[in-house]
Amino acid sequence: MKTFRIGGVHPEGNKLSARKAICKAALPEQAVFLLLQHIGIQAIPIVKKGDMVKVGTKIAESGGFVSAPVFSSVSGKVNKIDNAIDASGYRKLAIFIDVEGDEWEKTIDRTPDLVKECCLTSEEIIEKIKDAGVVGMGGACFPTHVKLTPPPMCKAECLIVNGVECEPYLTADYRLMLEKTDEILVGVAILMKAVKVNKAYIGIENNKLDAIRLMKEKASAYFGIEIVPLRVKYPQGGEKQLIDAIIHRRVPAPPALPVHVGAIVQNVGTVFAVYEAVQKNKPLFERVVTVTGKSLTRPSNFLTRIGTPMSQLINAAGGLPEDTGKIIGGGPMMGKALATVEVPVCKGTSGVLLMSEKDSRRMIPQPCIRCAKCVDVCPMGLEPYLLATYSAHGDWERVEHEMIMSCIECGSCQFTCPSFRPILDYIRLGKGKVGGIIRIRNEKK
């Protein structure tokens, strides 16, 4: 069975919410829409205090090519435009809307009917995706229309769809594949048309056998779509690892992109959003969010309106357990601890994980024993212990030379370290510093 060739680890799955069907989360009393829910330039507000909006009304327009518009997920009155705390703990500009009912824009097709045929051209498809504010929903939040518009010298040969969901605890993509199979397959066909390829692969790890069976059964009616079962290994959901696993090609070091080896990668959540944008005229204003944890009463998968506070989802899943030690936005490997449960759900919010005090407590770091386990498991072929050491000493020139920007921050190094070294923490510090240096260097050119 296929998998990627370099590194990887096998953390416990803990898919506690895997058997819980997607249910609709209640509307919030007030929705908060961050204007930077994507990689790139912040969206620009086009509403003001006192304006009335509906579900699907555009409230912020794209700030540039690498940007995405923001749409209201609720109907009501704009209360203010002010700063709000995001999942990283920083204050970012946001639009606050007081909810008054649930009136939708009439242009959105709300019927459950599957719309298979798409008569739009490649360019028209990409424009609709852009106008709907669709971004990568696997976590990176890269504007989808940018991915679908590769540099002129690059030619896509295939589309690869990420149905891996290798991050422990998270089950949003898994439930989506089981419950929205037809819509996802139509979305794949639309994306194939958009990037002008005749072949698409949907990679799914073999701990999701029912999703593999269902996808294979229904994909047989679609030309050029192949379901690829994959061996369970983290971080197979990384696009470079997925490309290696499925088509056995390695993406060169940055600034090389997946399209340089002929592949364009999209998450299944993104594919579903593309279907809704193109076939239903529905902007991206809601997504599936897993709320989970070992002490949680009702681990669940919620179809959640963007802007909903995470505290509301936690309450819907049974409330905050008494032994909670840490609340993480995302999964335990790549997610980040939240400063407050009032953080609003964004386009890239895949899950909320409540970890117990026991499971979240860090061990006391010990001296590095030079075992090289972090090197063995690094899926990018780096030397994490070295990157962490140089970052700790502020040697930014050396960490850049050692390819720190190639790190995908998967956490495999820290997970496997027998000395409990905070390897990833230091690497993230180094990446931030080097990234800033590179930006300044490019601006001076």
Phi, psi and chi 1 to 4 in degrees:
 res  aa     phi    psi   chi1   chi2   chi3   chi4
   1 MET       -  143.4 -169.2  167.4  -73.6      -
   2 LYS   -73.5  150.1  -67.7 -175.8  173.4 -177.1
   3 THR  -164.3  173.9 -170.8      -      -      -
   4 PHE   -77.9  160.7   58.8   98.8      -      -
   5 ARG   -94.7  -24.1  -71.3  170.1  -76.7  179.2
   6 ILE  -112.1  125.1  -61.1  176.7      -      -
   7 GLY    68.9 -158.4      -      -      -      -
   8 GLY   106.6  153.4      -      -      -      -
   9 VAL  -134.6  176.6  -67.3      -      -      -
  10 HIS  -132.5   72.7  -63.8   85.3      -      -
  11 PRO   -69.5  157.0   24.6  -32.3      -      -
  12 GLU   -62.0  136.1 -172.7  177.8   -6.2      -
  13 GLY   -66.4  -49.2      -      -      -      -
  14 ASN    50.5   44.6  -70.4  -44.2      -      -
  15 LYS   -82.0   69.0  -56.6  -71.8 -171.8  176.7
  16 LEU   -66.1  -27.6  -51.4  175.8      -      -
  17 SER  -102.1   13.9   52.4      -      -      -
  18 ALA   -61.4  -33.3      -      -      -      -
  19 ARG   -94.5    7.0  -62.1  -59.0  161.8 -159.2
  20 LYS   -96.0  114.7  -61.5  -62.5  178.0   68.6
  21 ALA   -62.6  154.4      -      -      -      -
  22 ILE   -65.6  129.8  -61.5  167.5      -      -
  23 CYS  -125.6  153.6   60.5      -      -      -
  24 LYS   -77.6  130.7  -72.1 -173.6  178.1 -179.5
  25 ALA   -78.6  148.9      -      -      -      -
  26 ALA   -67.0  156.4      -      -      -      -
  27 LEU   -70.5  144.5  -66.1  176.2      -      -
  28 PRO   -78.0  164.1   30.4  -34.8      -      -
  29 GLU   -75.3  -34.5  -67.7 -178.5    2.3      -
  30 GLN  -139.1  132.6 -175.1 -178.4   69.6      -
  31 ALA  -105.6  140.9      -      -      -      -
  32 VAL  -120.2  120.1 -179.3      -      -      -
  33 PHE  -111.3  104.4  -59.4   90.0      -      -
  34 LEU   -65.7  143.2  -67.0  163.2      -      -
  35 LEU   -89.3   -7.0  -62.6 -179.6      -      -
  36 LEU  -121.4   85.4 -170.1   58.7      -      -
  37 GLN  -111.3   25.4  -61.2 -172.6   38.7      -
  38 HIS  -157.2  162.5   49.2  -94.6      -      -
  39 ILE   -71.6  137.0  -73.5  176.3      -      -
  40 GLY   119.6 -145.2      -      -      -      -
  41 ILE   -90.3  138.6  -56.4  169.2      -      -
  42 GLN   -59.8  142.6  178.5  176.8  -77.9      -
  43 ALA   -70.3  155.5      -      -      -      -
  44 ILE  -107.7  124.3  -58.1  167.2      -      -
  45 PRO   -61.3  139.6  -14.9   25.9      -      -
  46 ILE  -123.7   11.9   56.4  173.4      -      -
  47 VAL  -121.2  166.1  -67.0      -      -      -
  48 LYS  -136.9  169.0   61.3 -176.4 -175.3  -59.3
  49 LYS   -54.3  132.5 -178.5  176.9  179.2  178.4
  50 GLY    96.4  -15.7      -      -      -      -
  51 ASP   -67.7  142.5  -74.8   -7.4      -      -
  52 MET   -96.0  136.5  -60.9  -61.0  -63.8      -
  53 VAL  -131.0  162.0  -59.8      -      -      -
  54 LYS  -116.0  172.6  -60.9  176.7 -178.4  179.3
  55 VAL   -65.8  121.2  176.8      -      -      -
  56 GLY    98.6   -0.3      -      -      -      -
  57 THR   -75.2  133.2  -60.1      -      -      -
  58 LYS   -71.6  127.1 -174.4 -170.0  -71.4 -171.5
  59 ILE  -115.2  -12.3   56.6  175.9      -      -
  60 ALA  -150.4  134.0      -      -      -      -
  61 GLU   -97.3  160.6   62.3 -175.0    6.2      -
  62 SER   -57.6  138.2  178.0      -      -      -
  63 GLY   -89.6   -1.1      -      -      -      -
  64 GLY   169.0 -170.2      -      -      -      -
  65 PHE   -64.9  -48.6  179.3   61.5      -      -
  66 VAL   -90.7   78.2 -175.1      -      -      -
  67 SER  -164.7  175.6 -174.9      -      -      -
  68 ALA  -153.5  142.1      -      -      -      -
  69 PRO   -70.8  162.8   25.3  -33.0      -      -
  70 VAL  -120.4  137.5  177.4      -      -      -
  71 PHE  -119.8  147.7  -65.8   81.8      -      -
  72 SER   -70.8  139.5  176.2      -      -      -
  73 SER  -102.4    1.7   64.4      -      -      -
  74 VAL  -135.7  166.5  -63.5      -      -      -
  75 SER  -110.4  141.4   60.1      -      -      -
  76 GLY   160.1 -157.5      -      -      -      -
  77 LYS  -113.0  136.3 -177.3 -176.3  -70.7 -173.6
  78 VAL   -66.8  119.0  176.6      -      -      -
  79 ASN   -83.4  -44.6  179.8  -70.7      -      -
  80 LYS  -170.3  165.9   60.8 -180.0  177.6  178.4
  81 ILE  -118.3  113.8  -61.4  175.9      -      -
  82 ASP  -152.1  179.8 -159.2   -6.4      -      -
  83 ASN   -83.0  146.6  -72.0  -35.0      -      -
  84 ALA  -138.9  152.4      -      -      -      -
  85 ILE   -79.5  128.2  -64.2  176.9      -      -
  86 ASP   -94.5 -175.6   71.0   -2.3      -      -
  87 ALA   -65.7  -20.6      -      -      -      -
  88 SER   -86.1   -6.3   64.2      -      -      -
  89 GLY    94.4   -1.3      -      -      -      -
  90 TYR   -94.6  153.8  -69.5   99.8      -      -
  91 ARG   -84.9  126.7  -70.7 -168.7  170.3  -85.9
  92 LYS  -129.5  152.8  -58.9  -74.0  177.3   62.9
  93 LEU   -65.0  137.9 -164.3   62.2      -      -
  94 ALA  -148.9  159.3      -      -      -      -
  95 ILE  -107.0  126.2  -62.4  171.6      -      -
  96 PHE  -102.0  126.1  -66.2   69.8      -      -
  97 ILE  -125.1  124.7  -62.1  176.4      -      -
  98 ASP   -80.2  126.8  -65.2  -30.8      -      -
  99 VAL   -80.4  130.3  179.7      -      -      -
 100 GLU  -136.5   86.4  -59.2  175.5    8.7      -
 101 GLY    86.5 -162.1      -      -      -      -
 102 ASP  -147.8   60.7 -169.0   30.8      -      -
 103 GLU   -91.5  126.0 -174.4  179.9   -3.7      -
 104 TRP   -99.4  153.8  -71.0   47.1      -      -
 105 GLU   -62.2  136.9  -67.4  -76.4   -1.9      -
 106 LYS   -70.1  -16.2  -67.9 -179.1  179.8  178.7
 107 THR   -73.8  -13.9   52.5      -      -      -
 108 ILE   -85.0  128.7  -58.9  171.5      -      -
 109 ASP   -82.0  108.5  179.3   -0.3      -      -
 110 ARG   -97.2    3.3  -60.2 -177.8   65.2 -173.9
 111 THR   -71.8  152.1   65.5      -      -      -
 112 PRO   -81.1   -0.2   30.1  -35.0      -      -
 113 ASP   -63.0  135.4  -56.7  -29.0      -      -
 114 LEU   -76.7  127.3 -179.4   71.2      -      -
 115 VAL  -107.5  106.6 -177.4      -      -      -
 116 LYS   -87.0  -46.7  -80.5 -168.7  173.0 -176.6
 117 GLU   -75.4  135.5 -171.1  173.3   -9.0      -
 118 CYS  -129.6  113.4  177.0      -      -      -
 119 CYS   -97.2    5.8  -60.8      -      -      -
 120 LEU   -76.2  154.6  -58.9  177.1      -      -
 121 THR   -77.8  169.2   65.5      -      -      -
 122 SER   -55.1  -46.2  169.8      -      -      -
 123 GLU   -65.4  -38.6  -67.8   72.5   22.5      -
 124 GLU   -68.4  -37.3  -71.4  170.6  -24.8      -
 125 ILE   -61.7  -49.5  -70.0  169.6      -      -
 126 ILE   -62.0  -37.3  -66.0  172.2      -      -
 127 GLU   -66.5  -39.8 -167.9   64.4   22.8      -
 128 LYS   -65.6  -39.7  -73.8 -158.1   76.9  169.0
 129 ILE   -63.6  -42.6  -69.2  168.6      -      -
 130 LYS   -62.5  -47.5  176.2 -177.1  177.3 -178.2
 131 ASP   -66.1  -24.3  -68.5  -16.5      -      -
 132 ALA   -86.9   -2.8      -      -      -      -
 133 GLY    72.3   26.7      -      -      -      -
 134 VAL   -75.3  132.1  179.5      -      -      -
 135 VAL  -131.5  169.5  -57.7      -      -      -
 136 GLY   -62.4  122.9      -      -      -      -
 137 MET  -102.0   12.7  -64.8  170.3   71.1      -
 138 GLY   -86.0   -4.9      -      -      -      -
 139 GLY   133.1  -34.6      -      -      -      -
 140 ALA   -74.3  -28.9      -      -      -      -
 141 CYS    59.5   35.0  -61.7      -      -      -
 142 PHE   -77.0  130.2 -161.3   83.4      -      -
 143 PRO   -52.9  124.4  -28.3   36.8      -      -
 144 THR   -63.8  -36.7  -58.1      -      -      -
 145 HIS   -63.9  -27.5   69.7  -84.0      -      -
 146 VAL   -70.6  -43.5  179.9      -      -      -
 147 LYS   -60.5  -33.7  -98.5 -164.8  178.0 -177.1
 148 LEU   -84.2    1.8  -58.6  178.6      -      -
 149 THR  -124.0   72.2  -45.1      -      -      -
 150 PRO   -68.2  162.7   25.4  -32.9      -      -
 151 PRO   -56.0  150.7  -23.0   32.9      -      -
 152 PRO   -55.4  -30.9  -23.6   33.3      -      -
 153 MET   -81.2   -3.3   70.3  -71.3  -62.7      -
 154 CYS  -107.7  140.6  -61.5      -      -      -
 155 LYS  -126.9  121.2  175.0   69.9  174.5   72.8
 156 ALA   -71.6  138.2      -      -      -      -
 157 GLU  -108.5  -25.4  -61.7  174.0   27.2      -
 158 CYS  -156.1  160.0   66.6      -      -      -
 159 LEU  -106.6  132.9  172.8   72.7      -      -
 160 ILE  -116.6  124.3  -65.2  178.7      -      -
 161 VAL  -104.5  128.0  177.3      -      -      -
 162 ASN   -90.3  102.4  179.3    2.5      -      -
 163 GLY  -113.3   25.3      -      -      -      -
 164 VAL   -74.6  -51.4  172.4      -      -      -
 165 GLU    44.9   60.7 -161.1  165.1   41.6      -
 166 CYS   -81.1  -14.3   59.8      -      -      -
 167 GLU   -63.1  127.7 -179.9   81.7   50.5      -
 168 PRO   -54.3  151.2  -27.2   35.7      -      -
 169 TYR    77.8  -36.0  -71.4   93.8      -      -
 170 LEU   -75.8  137.5  -57.3 -174.7      -      -
 171 THR  -137.5   11.5   58.5      -      -      -
 172 ALA   -61.2  -46.4      -      -      -      -
 173 ASP   -67.7  -38.1  -71.0  -11.1      -      -
 174 TYR   -60.8  -48.0  167.8   66.8      -      -
 175 ARG   -64.9  -36.2  -67.8  -51.8  -46.5 -178.9
 176 LEU   -62.2  -41.6 -155.1   55.7      -      -
 177 MET   -66.0  -33.5  -72.9 -171.4  -73.1      -
 178 LEU   -77.0  -37.3  -72.0 -179.8      -      -
 179 GLU   -98.9  -19.2  -60.4  178.8   42.8      -
 180 LYS  -128.8   40.7  -60.4  -66.4 -179.5 -179.0
 181 THR   -57.8  -50.0  -44.3      -      -      -
 182 ASP   -63.1  -43.4  -67.6  -50.5      -      -
 183 GLU   -62.7  -39.4  -69.5   85.5  -12.9      -
 184 ILE   -64.2  -43.2  -71.1  170.3      -      -
 185 LEU   -66.4  -38.6  -71.2  169.2      -      -
 186 VAL   -64.2  -40.5  173.2      -      -      -
 187 GLY   -61.0  -38.9      -      -      -      -
 188 VAL   -62.6  -45.2  171.8      -      -      -
 189 ALA   -61.6  -38.1      -      -      -      -
 190 ILE   -65.4  -43.8  -70.2  170.1      -      -
 191 LEU   -66.6  -37.2  -75.0  169.1      -      -
 192 MET   -59.1  -41.8  -69.9  170.1   67.3      -
 193 LYS   -66.6  -38.2 -173.2  174.9 -176.9 -180.0
 194 ALA   -63.8  -40.4      -      -      -      -
 195 VAL  -100.2    4.4  -65.2      -      -      -
 196 LYS    59.9   52.5  -58.6  174.7 -178.2  175.8
 197 VAL  -124.1  158.3  -62.5      -      -      -
 198 ASN  -109.0    4.6  -63.2  -43.8      -      -
 199 LYS  -136.0  134.1 -172.8   66.1 -178.1  177.5
 200 ALA  -135.9  140.2      -      -      -      -
 201 TYR  -119.1  134.1  -56.2   93.6      -      -
 202 ILE  -111.7  110.6  -57.1  177.3      -      -
 203 GLY   -89.2  125.4      -      -      -      -
 204 ILE  -135.6  130.0  -51.2  174.0      -      -
 205 GLU   -71.2  150.2  -72.8 -168.8  -28.4      -
 206 ASN   -79.8   14.2   70.6  -20.8      -      -
 207 ASN   -90.4    7.4   58.0   -5.0      -      -
 208 LYS  -124.5   55.9  -55.5  173.6 -176.3   67.6
 209 LEU   -61.5  -36.4  -66.7  176.1      -      -
 210 ASP   -67.7  -35.3   47.0   -4.9      -      -
 211 ALA   -68.9  -38.7      -      -      -      -
 212 ILE   -62.3  -47.1  -68.3  172.5      -      -
 213 ARG   -61.3  -46.7  -78.0 -165.7  -63.5  -92.6
 214 LEU   -65.7  -44.3 -175.8   59.0      -      -
 215 MET   -62.8  -44.0  -79.5  -77.2 -167.8      -
 216 LYS   -61.5  -43.5  -83.4 -171.0  172.9 -178.6
 217 GLU   -61.2  -45.7  175.7 -171.2  -30.7      -
 218 LYS   -83.2  -27.0  -64.5 -158.8  170.7 -173.4
 219 ALA   -70.2  -18.8      -      -      -      -
 220 SER   -62.3  -19.2   61.5      -      -      -
 221 ALA   -88.5   -0.3      -      -      -      -
 222 TYR  -116.9  135.8  -66.7   82.4      -      -
 223 PHE   -74.0  130.5  171.5   76.9      -      -
 224 GLY    81.3    4.3      -      -      -      -
 225 ILE  -101.2  122.6  -59.9  177.4      -      -
 226 GLU  -120.1  132.8  179.0 -178.3  -16.8      -
 227 ILE   -91.6  126.7  -50.4  -56.5      -      -
 228 VAL  -115.4  105.8 -176.0      -      -      -
 229 PRO   -68.8  139.1  -17.3   31.8      -      -
 230 LEU  -125.4  147.7  -60.0  168.3      -      -
 231 ARG   -65.2  144.5 -151.8  172.4   83.5 -146.8
 232 VAL   -72.3  117.1  177.2      -      -      -
 233 LYS  -162.1  132.9 -172.4  164.0   64.8  163.1
 234 TYR   -93.8  139.6  177.6   87.4      -      -
 235 PRO  -103.0   74.2   36.4  -32.7      -      -
 236 GLN   -65.3  -17.1 -161.5  148.5 -131.4      -
 237 GLY   -76.5  -11.5      -      -      -      -
 238 GLY   -64.0  135.3      -      -      -      -
 239 GLU   -62.3  -34.7   60.7  179.8    8.4      -
 240 LYS   -69.2  -37.3  -67.3 -178.2  179.7  179.6
 241 GLN   -69.7  -37.9  -74.6   65.9   45.4      -
 242 LEU   -67.7  -39.4 -167.1   57.9      -      -
 243 ILE   -62.2  -44.5  -70.0  167.8      -      -
 244 ASP   -61.2  -42.8 -175.8   26.3      -      -
 245 ALA   -66.3  -40.4      -      -      -      -
 246 ILE   -90.4  -46.2  -68.7  179.1      -      -
 247 ILE  -114.5    5.8   61.6  173.2      -      -
 248 HIS    59.3   39.4 -139.4   57.5      -      -
 249 ARG  -123.2  145.2  -62.3  178.4 -173.2  175.6
 250 ARG  -108.2  129.1  -68.5 -179.0 -176.8  169.4
 251 VAL   -77.5  126.7 -179.3      -      -      -
 252 PRO   -60.8  172.4  -20.5   31.8      -      -
 253 ALA   -63.5  156.2      -      -      -      -
 254 PRO   -52.5  143.5  -24.7   33.6      -      -
 255 PRO   -90.8   17.2   34.2  -36.6      -      -
 256 ALA   -61.2  145.9      -      -      -      -
 257 LEU  -117.3  161.8  -58.5  169.5      -      -
 258 PRO   -53.0  -33.9  -30.8   37.4      -      -
 259 VAL   -66.6  -19.0   74.0      -      -      -
 260 HIS   -66.4  -19.8  -74.4  110.9      -      -
 261 VAL  -109.4   16.7  -64.4      -      -      -
 262 GLY    90.2    7.9      -      -      -      -
 263 ALA  -118.2  143.2      -      -      -      -
 264 ILE  -120.6  126.0  -72.4 -179.7      -      -
 265 VAL  -110.0  133.4 -177.5      -      -      -
 266 GLN  -135.1  143.5  -61.8  -71.7   -8.9      -
 267 ASN   -76.7  152.8  172.2  -93.1      -      -
 268 VAL   -62.2  -33.6  -70.1      -      -      -
 269 GLY   -63.7  -39.6      -      -      -      -
 270 THR   -65.0  -42.3  -49.6      -      -      -
 271 VAL   -60.4  -42.6  174.2      -      -      -
 272 PHE   -64.2  -40.3  179.7   65.1      -      -
 273 ALA   -64.1  -35.4      -      -      -      -
 274 VAL   -64.9  -44.3  164.2      -      -      -
 275 TYR   -56.1  -49.0  166.2   80.0      -      -
 276 GLU   -65.6  -37.2  -67.2 -159.7  -52.6      -
 277 ALA   -67.5  -46.0      -      -      -      -
 278 VAL   -80.5  -42.8  176.3      -      -      -
 279 GLN   -94.6  -20.9  -55.9  -65.7   77.0      -
 280 LYS  -120.4    2.1  -63.8  -71.0 -172.9  174.8
 281 ASN    54.8   34.7  -66.3  -45.7      -      -
 282 LYS  -105.5  115.2 -178.3 -178.6  174.4 -176.0
 283 PRO   -66.1  165.4  -15.1   28.6      -      -
 284 LEU   -80.0  100.8  176.9   54.3      -      -
 285 PHE  -135.9    7.4   56.8   71.7      -      -
 286 GLU  -151.2  157.3   62.6 -177.5   -4.2      -
 287 ARG  -156.5  166.4   65.2  156.1  -62.1  147.3
 288 VAL   -85.7  131.5 -179.2      -      -      -
 289 VAL  -126.8  127.5  179.6      -      -      -
 290 THR   -85.2  130.1  -61.9      -      -      -
 291 VAL  -118.0  118.3 -176.8      -      -      -
 292 THR  -151.6  170.6 -176.2      -      -      -
 293 GLY   157.9  149.2      -      -      -      -
 294 LYS   -63.6  -29.7  -67.3  178.6 -179.0  177.3
 295 SER   -97.7   -0.7  -61.0      -      -      -
 296 LEU   -73.9  139.7 -161.3   60.7      -      -
 297 THR   -66.8  -44.8  -53.0      -      -      -
 298 ARG  -134.1   78.5  -63.8 -172.4  -63.3  -86.7
 299 PRO   -55.3  133.3  -23.8   34.7      -      -
 300 SER  -144.0  167.2  -55.3      -      -      -
 301 ASN  -121.4  113.4  -60.4  -68.2      -      -
 302 PHE  -107.9  133.7  -66.2  109.6      -      -
 303 LEU   -80.7  109.4  179.8   60.8      -      -
 304 THR  -117.7  134.0  -50.6      -      -      -
 305 ARG   -71.4  133.8  -57.5  -74.7 -179.7   92.5
 306 ILE   -61.7  139.8  -72.8  167.4      -      -
 307 GLY   101.1  -10.7      -      -      -      -
 308 THR   -72.3  133.2  -57.7      -      -      -
 309 PRO   -68.4  142.5   22.7  -31.2      -      -
 310 MET   -63.7  -26.4  -67.5 -174.4 -175.3      -
 311 SER   -58.7  -35.7   58.1      -      -      -
 312 GLN   -66.8  -39.2 -177.4  173.6  -43.8      -
 313 LEU   -67.7  -39.5  -62.5 -176.4      -      -
 314 ILE   -62.2  -42.8  -66.5  169.9      -      -
 315 ASN   -63.9  -38.7  -70.3  -25.1      -      -
 316 ALA   -67.6  -23.5      -      -      -      -
 317 ALA   -94.0   11.4      -      -      -      -
 318 GLY   116.8   -5.6      -      -      -      -
 319 GLY    92.0  164.2      -      -      -      -
 320 LEU   -70.1  117.1 -163.9   68.3      -      -
 321 PRO   -62.0  148.7  -21.2   33.9      -      -
 322 GLU   -63.2  -30.1  -70.2 -176.2    4.6      -
 323 ASP   -90.6   13.1   66.4  -12.8      -      -
 324 THR   -62.6  127.1  -58.8      -      -      -
 325 GLY  -109.4  -24.7      -      -      -      -
 326 LYS  -157.2  140.4 -170.2  175.9  -71.4 -174.4
 327 ILE  -114.8  122.7  -58.8  171.5      -      -
 328 ILE  -113.2  133.7  -64.1  174.3      -      -
 329 GLY   -85.5  110.2      -      -      -      -
 330 GLY   104.2 -153.8      -      -      -      -
 331 GLY   -98.6  177.5      -      -      -      -
 332 PRO   -73.6  -20.3   28.1  -35.6      -      -
 333 MET   -85.3  -45.9  -62.6  -63.7  -74.7      -
 334 MET  -115.2   -8.2  -64.1 -172.5   73.6      -
 335 GLY   -72.1  168.8      -      -      -      -
 336 LYS  -126.6  143.4  -65.3 -179.2 -179.9  178.4
 337 ALA   -64.1  137.9      -      -      -      -
 338 LEU   -88.9  142.0  -59.9  176.4      -      -
 339 ALA   -79.3  -24.1      -      -      -      -
 340 THR  -154.8  150.4  170.0      -      -      -
 341 VAL   -81.6   -1.4  -68.0      -      -      -
 342 GLU   -87.2    6.5  -62.3  -51.1  -44.1      -
 343 VAL   -60.6  131.3  169.3      -      -      -
 344 PRO   -79.0  148.4   28.3  -33.6      -      -
 345 VAL   -65.0  134.8  168.8      -      -      -
 346 CYS  -118.9 -179.9  -63.7      -      -      -
 347 LYS   -60.7  -30.5  -64.0  176.8 -177.3 -179.7
 348 GLY   -97.2    9.6      -      -      -      -
 349 THR   -79.2  102.7  -55.2      -      -      -
 350 SER   -91.1  -25.4   55.0      -      -      -
 351 GLY  -169.0  164.2      -      -      -      -
 352 VAL  -128.3  119.9 -177.7      -      -      -
 353 LEU  -113.1  124.9  169.5   61.1      -      -
 354 LEU  -101.7  110.6  -78.1   67.1      -      -
 355 MET  -100.2  142.3  -64.8 -172.7   73.9      -
 356 SER   -70.9  162.8   68.1      -      -      -
 357 GLU   -58.2  -38.5  178.5   68.1   34.5      -
 358 LYS   -66.1  -47.4  177.6 -176.6  174.8 -177.4
 359 ASP   -73.5  -25.3  -71.8  -16.8      -      -
 360 SER   -93.2   -8.4   63.6      -      -      -
 361 ARG   -71.8  129.7 -170.3 -177.3  -57.8  121.3
 362 ARG   -81.0  142.5  -72.0 -158.8  176.4 -161.6
 363 MET   -78.8  156.2  -55.9  -64.5  -73.2      -
 364 ILE   -72.1  123.1  -62.0  172.8      -      -
 365 PRO   -62.1  140.1  -19.4   31.8      -      -
 366 GLN  -114.4  165.7  -57.7  -63.7  -36.1      -
 367 PRO   -59.8  145.1  -23.8   34.5      -      -
 368 CYS   -61.9  132.1  175.8      -      -      -
 369 ILE  -100.2    9.7   59.7  172.9      -      -
 370 ARG    58.9   38.4  -52.5  -66.8 -168.8  -88.9
 371 CYS   -80.5  -20.4   66.0      -      -      -
 372 ALA    67.9   17.8      -      -      -      -
 373 LYS   -63.1  -36.2  -76.4 -173.4  177.0 -179.4
 374 CYS   -65.1  -31.5   62.3      -      -      -
 375 VAL   -71.2  -42.4  178.0      -      -      -
 376 ASP   -61.2  -36.4  -70.8  -19.4      -      -
 377 VAL   -95.0   -7.8  -59.1      -      -      -
 378 CYS   -65.8  117.9  178.6      -      -      -
 379 PRO   -73.2   -8.3   28.7  -35.4      -      -
 380 MET  -104.4    3.1  -63.3  -56.7  -63.0      -
 381 GLY    70.9   27.2      -      -      -      -
 382 LEU   -94.0  179.2  -56.1  173.4      -      -
 383 GLU  -115.7   84.6  -63.6 -179.6  -86.2      -
 384 PRO   -56.5  -40.0  -26.9   37.3      -      -
 385 TYR   -59.8  -35.9   74.3   93.9      -      -
 386 LEU   -71.9  -44.2 -162.3   61.3      -      -
 387 LEU   -61.4  -41.6  -63.1  175.2      -      -
 388 ALA   -65.9  -41.7      -      -      -      -
 389 THR   -64.2  -47.0  -59.4      -      -      -
 390 TYR   -67.3  -34.7  -73.5  132.5      -      -
 391 SER   -66.1  -41.1  -67.6      -      -      -
 392 ALA   -61.0  -30.2      -      -      -      -
 393 HIS   -96.4    4.1  -71.5   88.1      -      -
 394 GLY    69.6   25.7      -      -      -      -
 395 ASP   -90.0   76.8 -167.8  -16.0      -      -
 396 TRP   -68.5  -32.4  -47.6  127.8      -      -
 397 GLU   -64.2  -41.2 -175.6  177.4  -18.0      -
 398 ARG   -70.5  -41.1 -175.0   62.9 -175.4  -90.8
 399 VAL   -67.7  -32.2  -69.1      -      -      -
 400 GLU   -66.1  -41.5 -177.8  179.7    3.1      -
 401 HIS   -62.3  -33.6  176.9   73.7      -      -
 402 GLU   -85.2   15.3  -64.7  -67.5  -21.2      -
 403 MET    67.4   41.2  -54.6  -61.7  -67.6      -
 404 ILE   -62.1  -28.8 -164.5  169.5      -      -
 405 MET   -71.2   -9.4  -60.6  -51.8  -70.8      -
 406 SER   -81.7  -14.4  -68.9      -      -      -
 407 CYS   -63.4  133.9  171.5      -      -      -
 408 ILE   -98.8    5.8   61.8  171.8      -      -
 409 GLU    57.5   39.8  -59.3 -178.1   31.4      -
 410 CYS   -76.0  -21.3   66.9      -      -      -
 411 GLY    84.3    5.3      -      -      -      -
 412 SER   -60.7  -37.2  -64.2      -      -      -
 413 CYS   -63.3  -49.1   51.9      -      -      -
 414 GLN   -67.8  -35.0 -164.8  157.5  -52.0      -
 415 PHE   -62.4  -36.9  173.0   79.6      -      -
 416 THR   -95.5   -6.6 -162.1      -      -      -
 417 CYS   -69.2  119.3  178.2      -      -      -
 418 PRO   -72.8  -13.8   27.8  -34.8      -      -
 419 SER   -99.8    5.6  -65.7      -      -      -
 420 PHE    57.1   35.5  -48.1  110.7      -      -
 421 ARG   -71.3  140.6  -53.9  -71.0  -64.5  171.2
 422 PRO   -79.5   60.2   30.3  -34.1      -      -
 423 ILE   -60.6  -50.6  -60.1  172.7      -      -
 424 LEU   -64.0  -36.2  179.7   57.2      -      -
 425 ASP   -58.0  -46.4  -63.6   -7.0      -      -
 426 TYR   -69.6  -35.9  -80.9  118.9      -      -
 427 ILE   -66.2  -40.5  -69.6  176.2      -      -
 428 ARG   -61.6  -39.7  -80.8  176.3  169.7  161.9
 429 LEU   -60.1  -47.4  169.9   67.1      -      -
 430 GLY   -63.2  -41.6      -      -      -      -
 431 LYS   -62.4  -41.2  -80.9 -169.3   71.7  176.6
 432 GLY   -62.5  -43.2      -      -      -      -
 433 LYS   -67.9  -47.2  -67.5  -71.4 -174.0  180.0
 434 VAL   -66.0  -39.4  170.9      -      -      -
 435 GLY   -59.5  -40.6      -      -      -      -
 436 GLY   -65.0  -40.9      -      -      -      -
 437 ILE   -63.0  -41.9  -68.7  169.1      -      -
 438 ILE   -64.2  -42.1  -68.6  172.6      -      -
 439 ARG   -61.3  -44.8  -78.9 -166.7  -64.0  -87.6
 440 ILE   -63.3  -40.4  -67.4  171.2      -      -
 441 ARG   -63.0  -41.6 -174.2 -171.3  -58.5  153.8
 442 ASN   -69.2  -35.2  -68.8  -23.3      -      -
 443 GLU   -66.2  -29.3  -72.6  169.9    3.3      -
 444 LYS   -79.5  -16.8  -70.7 -179.6  177.6  178.3
 445 LYS   -73.4      -  -71.3 -178.5  178.4  179.2
